[in-house]
C-alpha cells in the first residue's frame, strides 16, 4: 500500500517535499492558514487543502507521515499535534528553536510510539559522505582542529513575514546554518565550550544577528571556529568544512558543501566522487543542496526497517543544544 503523506505549511520549502512525496507515495492533504496559498498549492499537486491543522487531523485519519514545513518557531507545536494523533513526523530544520521544545517533541514521539525525523539533507552531499567515512574509519587519525565557513547573502527583501523575528525565526544559525552545526556534531561529536561574538551590521529590520564568529572546544579536545554571515556581497560565496587530523587534511567547500576542494590524506588518493544535486533555488536567492530525494528515500526505508540510519529527533536536538550554547556564549 502506498504511504499517505500530508504537508503542514505551503511555503517555498514545501515544494521540495511535495515533489518527492508524489514520486514515492500519496500526497493526501496540505495545510496552510493562508487560504490563497493553500488552495494554489493543493491545485498544483491535485490534493485536498485544509486551513487549520485541527481540521486536517480530524478528517485525514490514516496518514503515514506529516511533513512540517512551517516557520521554525511553530515546528514544536505542529509536530506535537501530529504525533499525538499517532502520525509519524518529518520536521524541516531546525527541529525547534529551544531545547525545551525539542525535548517535548521527543517525549511526545516516544509516548505515541511514533517516529520523529528531522531533515538534514547536507549529510547526503557526496564530499560530506566521503569525509564522514574517513573519520569513521580513523583515516585522519586524531582530529586536531577544524574550520567552518558560512558566507552567504540574504538581502533585505528576504526578511519578509516571519523571517528575521526572534519568536518564529530564532536566529541565523537556525534558519541558514543549522545544517553546518549538525555536521559538526555528526562528524566530531559534542561541544565542551563555546565563545562567540554576534553582530547585526546590514539588516536593520530584523531582530537577529546577520554575522557571527564562534570558537569551539570539542569534547574530543579538538578546537575550531565557525565564521558565518549573510552579508556576502550580492551572492552566496562559500559553505565549507575543513578538518585537520594528524594523518590528513580535508576541505569540503563550494557554495554549499558540494565540492571536495582539498584532500591530502596519508595513503589515500584524491577521489572521484559522484556529482551531487543542485542547490535549492528560491527565486532571488539560493539555499542548501537539494537532497530531499534522499531524505524521503531513507525515510521510507526506516518505516520499513527501523534499524536503517536516519537523522532522528535526538540528533536534531543536539543541533539545538549547540546553537543555544553559541547564543549564550557571547
Phi, psi and omega in degrees: 000138179291138177290142180255126183244156167225154178240129174257117183100119186247039178276198186300314185291336181299329179298321179300321178291312183299320181298328178277321181301316184291344175279329191244346183201206183240119175277097189280330185197156172227159184216135173201144179287342174278103188298315181298314179297317181297314181297318180296317180295315180298320179296317181299321184256012175053052181225180187265131179270144171228151185249355171222147178296324181300317178294320179298312182293330178289323188261335180256093192263355183232041178281143176272317184215139168247129178264123184265113183235030181270175178304151186311315185290351179255357183303316183296307181303314184287323177295317181296320177301316181291316181297320179295338176272005177079033182241134174296150184234133167249113185257129173299160175289150348282161178306316179199183175244009169218150177297320181302314179296318180297320178296321178295321177300315182294317178297320180296318178297319179295316180298324182273354183056043179236163182273139172239109180254156175229141182285120176226067192291339182289345175298340184265358176299130183308317179294328177291319176301317180297312180296318179301318180294319177301317181291315180300323182271007177061029180290333180272352185070207180297130177280125185261311183202173182203162177218128177243125178242129179231095185243091183241174177238130170227108181286170181304321184293342175295325188274069176249162177059241187270344185293135180090359179266151179293317189286326186249332176269304177098324182153159183299327179293330177286312190275315182266318197239018179295333178297325180290322176294321176301315181294325175302311180293316183298323182275314195241358177091199190274163183265136177265316185213145183224139168228139186215153171232123183236139182219156168240111185260317194238002186238079185295338185278351187255161184261005186236176180282155170246359180208152177199152172233129186230136175249128182244143158241124183271163178293339176273008176083358175290151176239155181189176182230152169236120178242117185224151178199154169249024181252016174299125191299121168076326184204166174296138183254306190205142166227109189222157178220113179248132180239129178251115177243168182294338181245010180171163177229135180225135172238120170262122186223229192078192177283334192222038183057039187245003180228139172273099187276329184209134177210105177231092185233135181307126174067017178232128177278155177299122188276159168261116186256155175299151176287133180277175177288165176286165176287155173294128177254133182231041178085261185268006174206165177240155179242210184287179180298144183270082181250026180294339174299316181287327176302312183286323176300318181286326176301314180296321177298321179293319179296331177274330182216096186303343180279351180292143185286137177199152179291113185270171174301322180297320178290322175299325179294325179299322176300315181294321178300316181292318179297319177299320177298320180295314183289339177262358185262020182281000000 
